Amino acid sequence: MPLFVALIAAVVLGEKLSTTRTLGLSLILAGALVIVGWHAAAPDAAWSTSRTFGDALFLFAAFLSACFTVVMRQANLDPLHAAALVSTGSLVIYLPIYLALHGTRLARMPLADFTVQAMFQGVLVTIVSLVLYGRAVAILGASGGAAFGALVPALSALFAIPLARLDPLLTGRDPMAAHGRRPPRSRIRSRLRRAGHADFDRPRRRSVGARIGRT
């Protein structure tokens, strides 16, 4: 996204790229290419049509976010007003479509999970993050404020290590499974009990051959 913002801002807003900013954008591009090359060179990596389509959607989403950044800067929108426009527009456009296609899922969702997602996605992401982002763009400019978006992949990878138990060096696989580790036996017992395996705790009878071998 920072690259798209810098290019669009240079054309639409007439922002000039200094030598330092050009170097920073070049490092962002180099980092993205290194990540793509790292995953492409992985032994289990396989390029497919669906993966290419997903990458194209990601680039298109970054382009739309860049357009939003430049438009917000050009119109001198207040960050709170910009967040209100985005939230209201999303509610009017997306909510009827979601209710028509997957409306019954909300009724089956546990109340605790629904509350957590509503607070995180509905308040923190949709309102707080947009207001703070709009304020950064107003102070630093379109390309300057969007440059911090390059930290998102790195922070996501760092947070995924303790929260989702993912190892970026293992291309997103579970490090416990990748290194052959297994949960403790007590944890396995508790899971089997919850799954309804009541006879798991019963003492196992040794086979006749095993008893003969002991004698």
Beta strands, then each sheet from edge to edge (+ up, - down):
end
